[in-house]
Amino acid sequence: MAEPPACPGGTCELFGVFGILVQCLIGVWCVATLLVMWWLETPRRSLLAWLGDMSKQMVGAGYGHFMNVGVAILFGEALTTAAANNQCVWYLVGFLSDIFFSTFLCWLLTTALRPVFRRNCGIDIGEYKDDANLADGQASMSPWLMWSLQTAIWLGILTVVKAVVSLGVYLAQEPLYSGLASLFRQVNLCHHQRAQLVVSVVLVPIVGDAFQFAVQDSFLKNNVATATTKEEVEMEMLPADG
């Protein structure tokens, strides 16, 4: 097999002082993106509902970010040759796979599981008041507990999806790494460690995170039109017919 193109400039350390600083900038950008989206949406969610959805996304984003960092370090140091050891390239491989594949799979799983959790557990994703249990005469859950359970569900979905996507990335690591390493060489990023780091964890995620958050917010927030199943609509119409 052909050796992947080398992209020297030191190992693009993601846990150095500079690396941690630029990763914190991504956290600020995430909050700003979600705030603008909430301000522009119609109808606008209550502040409490938005805070629940926003914090759920932020926990998931932080969790996914560190999973990407872990995969980048693993691939950059353990699974590759000396020529394919650039952690910034591996970080971008993981990040772009999240944008194009993980987001779609998360939407698919969340859409499939939403009615299951609503019907069997009284948990409607994006709703923190526990109206379902109140209607059934059961003891209601506190908003904090409801948020915690929904966040745990979301992290579980992210973990399953990340495992599947990481396996795909591992199987296709040579073409994926070679393509991005070649792109780094063409735009003269090799030999420039900090420039690689800024491009990988700041500039590219500025666009990618905005897209990903917009899509995830659309299926993580409460949506009456999609959360209400056909059977529930028919049940609500029965008293009127009687």
C-alpha positions as CSV (number, residue, x, y, z in Angstrom):
1,M,0.0,0.0,0.0
2,A,1.1,3.5,-0.7
3,E,2.5,5.4,2.2
4,P,0.3,8.4,3.2
5,P,1.8,11.8,2.5
6,A,3.8,13.1,5.4
7,C,2.7,16.4,7.0
8,P,5.5,17.3,9.4
9,G,5.6,20.2,11.8
10,G,5.6,18.3,15.1
11,T,2.7,16.3,16.5
12,C,-0.1,18.7,16.7
13,E,-0.6,18.3,20.5
14,L,-4.2,18.9,21.4
15,F,-3.6,19.0,25.2
16,G,-0.9,21.7,25.2
17,V,-1.5,25.2,26.7
18,F,-2.3,26.6,23.2
19,G,-4.4,23.6,22.3
20,I,-6.5,24.0,25.5
21,L,-6.9,27.7,24.8
22,V,-8.3,27.3,21.3
23,Q,-10.5,24.4,22.4
24,C,-12.1,26.8,25.0
25,L,-12.8,29.2,22.1
26,I,-15.0,26.5,20.6
27,G,-17.0,26.3,23.8
28,V,-17.7,30.0,23.6
29,W,-18.7,29.7,19.9
30,C,-21.1,26.8,20.8
31,V,-23.0,28.8,23.4
32,A,-23.1,31.9,21.1
33,T,-24.5,29.8,18.2
34,L,-27.2,28.2,20.3
35,L,-28.2,31.6,21.8
36,V,-28.6,33.2,18.4
37,M,-30.6,30.2,17.1
38,W,-32.9,30.5,20.1
39,W,-33.4,34.2,19.7
40,L,-34.3,33.9,16.0
41,E,-36.6,30.9,16.3
42,T,-40.4,31.2,16.0
43,P,-42.2,30.4,18.2
44,R,-39.5,30.9,20.8
45,R,-39.1,28.3,23.5
46,S,-39.3,29.4,27.1
47,L,-36.0,30.3,28.8
48,L,-36.2,27.2,31.0
49,A,-36.8,24.9,28.0
50,W,-34.0,26.6,26.0
51,L,-31.6,26.3,28.9
52,G,-32.4,22.6,29.2
53,D,-31.9,22.0,25.5
54,M,-28.8,24.2,25.3
55,S,-27.1,22.5,28.3
56,K,-28.0,19.1,27.0
57,Q,-26.3,20.0,23.7
58,M,-23.3,21.5,25.4
59,V,-22.8,18.4,27.5
60,G,-23.1,16.3,24.4
61,A,-20.8,18.6,22.4
62,G,-18.1,18.5,25.2
63,Y,-18.5,14.7,25.4
64,G,-18.2,14.3,21.6
65,H,-15.3,16.7,21.5
66,F,-13.2,14.7,24.0
67,M,-14.2,11.5,22.2
68,N,-12.8,13.0,19.0
69,V,-9.6,14.0,20.9
70,G,-9.3,10.5,22.3
71,V,-9.7,9.0,18.8
72,A,-7.2,11.5,17.4
73,I,-4.6,10.6,19.9
74,L,-5.3,6.8,19.5
75,F,-5.1,6.9,15.8
76,G,-2.2,9.4,15.8
77,E,0.0,7.4,18.1
78,A,-1.1,3.7,18.2
79,L,-2.7,2.8,15.0
80,T,-0.7,4.5,12.3
81,T,2.7,4.6,10.8
82,A,5.3,7.3,11.5
83,A,4.1,9.2,8.4
84,A,0.5,9.2,9.5
85,N,0.9,10.6,13.0
86,N,-0.5,14.1,12.8
87,Q,-3.1,14.5,15.5
88,C,-4.7,17.5,13.9
89,V,-5.3,15.6,10.7
90,W,-6.9,12.8,12.7
91,Y,-8.9,15.2,14.7
92,L,-10.4,16.6,11.5
93,V,-11.1,13.1,10.2
94,G,-13.1,12.5,13.4
95,F,-14.8,15.9,13.3
96,L,-15.8,15.7,9.6
97,S,-17.1,12.1,10.1
98,D,-19.3,13.5,12.9
99,I,-20.7,16.3,10.7
100,F,-21.5,14.0,7.8
101,F,-22.3,10.7,9.4
102,S,-22.8,10.9,13.1
103,T,-25.3,13.8,12.9
104,F,-27.5,11.7,10.5
105,L,-27.2,8.6,12.6
106,C,-28.1,10.5,15.8
107,W,-31.1,12.0,14.1
108,L,-32.2,8.5,13.0
109,L,-31.8,6.9,16.4
110,T,-33.4,9.8,18.3
111,T,-36.4,9.8,15.9
112,A,-36.8,6.1,16.3
113,L,-36.4,6.1,20.1
114,R,-38.5,9.2,20.9
115,P,-41.9,7.4,20.8
116,V,-40.5,4.4,22.7
117,F,-39.3,6.6,25.6
118,R,-42.5,8.6,25.5
119,R,-44.7,5.6,25.6
120,N,-42.8,3.4,28.0
121,C,-41.0,5.8,30.3
122,G,-43.1,9.0,30.1
123,I,-40.0,10.9,28.8
124,D,-40.6,13.3,25.9
125,I,-37.3,14.5,24.6
126,G,-37.1,18.3,25.0
127,E,-40.0,18.4,27.5
128,Y,-39.0,18.9,31.2
129,K,-42.3,19.3,32.9
130,D,-43.3,15.6,32.8
131,D,-46.8,16.2,31.7
132,A,-47.2,12.6,30.6
133,N,-46.9,11.2,34.1
134,L,-49.1,13.9,35.5
135,A,-51.9,13.0,33.0
136,D,-51.6,9.3,34.1
137,G,-51.8,10.1,37.8
138,Q,-48.3,8.9,38.4
139,A,-45.7,10.7,40.5
140,S,-44.0,13.4,38.4
141,M,-40.3,13.7,38.0
142,S,-38.5,17.0,38.8
143,P,-37.3,19.0,35.8
144,W,-33.7,18.3,37.0
145,L,-34.2,14.6,37.0
146,M,-36.0,14.7,33.6
147,W,-33.1,16.7,32.2
148,S,-30.6,14.3,33.6
149,L,-32.4,11.3,32.1
150,Q,-32.6,12.9,28.7
151,T,-29.0,13.9,28.8
152,A,-28.0,10.3,29.7
153,I,-30.1,9.1,26.8
154,W,-28.4,11.6,24.5
155,L,-24.9,10.6,25.7
156,G,-25.8,6.9,25.2
157,I,-26.9,7.7,21.6
158,L,-23.7,9.6,21.0
159,T,-21.6,6.8,22.3
160,V,-23.2,4.1,20.1
161,V,-23.0,6.3,17.0
162,K,-19.4,7.3,17.7
163,A,-18.4,3.6,18.1
164,V,-20.0,2.8,14.7
165,V,-18.5,5.8,12.9
166,S,-15.1,5.3,14.5
167,L,-15.1,1.7,13.2
168,G,-15.8,3.0,9.8
169,V,-13.1,5.6,10.1
170,Y,-10.6,2.9,11.2
171,L,-11.5,0.7,8.2
172,A,-11.1,3.6,5.8
173,Q,-8.2,5.3,7.7
174,E,-5.7,5.3,4.8
175,P,-7.8,7.2,2.2
176,L,-9.3,9.5,4.8
177,Y,-5.9,10.5,6.4
178,S,-4.2,10.7,3.0
179,G,-6.8,13.0,1.6
180,L,-6.7,15.5,4.5
181,A,-2.9,15.3,4.8
182,S,-2.6,16.1,1.1
183,L,-5.0,19.0,1.6
184,F,-2.8,20.3,4.5
185,R,0.2,20.2,2.2
186,Q,-1.5,22.0,-0.6
187,V,-2.5,24.9,1.6
188,N,1.0,25.0,3.2
189,L,-0.1,24.0,6.7
190,C,2.6,21.4,7.2
191,H,5.6,22.5,9.3
192,H,3.2,25.0,11.1
193,Q,1.9,23.4,14.2
194,R,-0.2,26.2,15.6
195,A,-1.7,27.0,12.2
196,Q,-2.7,23.3,11.9
197,L,-4.3,23.4,15.4
198,V,-6.3,26.6,14.7
199,V,-7.6,25.3,11.4
200,S,-8.5,21.9,12.9
201,V,-10.2,22.9,16.1
202,V,-11.3,26.5,15.4
203,L,-11.8,27.5,11.8
204,V,-13.4,24.3,10.4
205,P,-15.6,23.8,13.5
206,I,-16.9,27.4,13.2
207,V,-18.9,26.3,10.2
208,G,-19.3,22.6,11.1
209,D,-20.5,23.2,14.6
210,A,-23.1,25.8,13.5
211,F,-24.5,23.3,11.0
212,Q,-24.4,20.4,13.5
213,F,-26.0,22.4,16.3
214,A,-28.8,23.6,14.0
215,V,-29.6,20.1,12.9
216,Q,-29.4,18.6,16.4
217,D,-31.4,21.3,18.0
218,S,-34.2,20.5,15.5
219,F,-34.6,17.0,16.9
220,L,-33.5,17.5,20.5
221,K,-36.0,20.2,21.3
222,N,-39.7,19.4,22.0
223,N,-41.7,19.3,18.8
224,V,-45.4,18.6,19.4
225,A,-45.9,17.7,15.7
226,T,-43.4,14.9,15.8
227,A,-43.6,13.9,19.4
228,T,-47.4,13.2,19.2
229,T,-47.9,9.8,17.7
230,K,-50.9,8.9,15.5
231,E,-52.3,6.7,18.3
232,E,-52.1,9.6,20.8
233,V,-54.0,11.8,18.5
234,E,-56.7,9.2,18.1
235,M,-56.9,8.8,21.9
236,E,-57.3,12.5,22.4
237,M,-60.2,12.6,19.9
238,L,-62.1,9.7,21.6
239,P,-63.8,11.8,24.4
240,A,-65.0,14.3,21.8
241,D,-66.7,11.5,19.8
242,G,-68.3,10.1,23.0
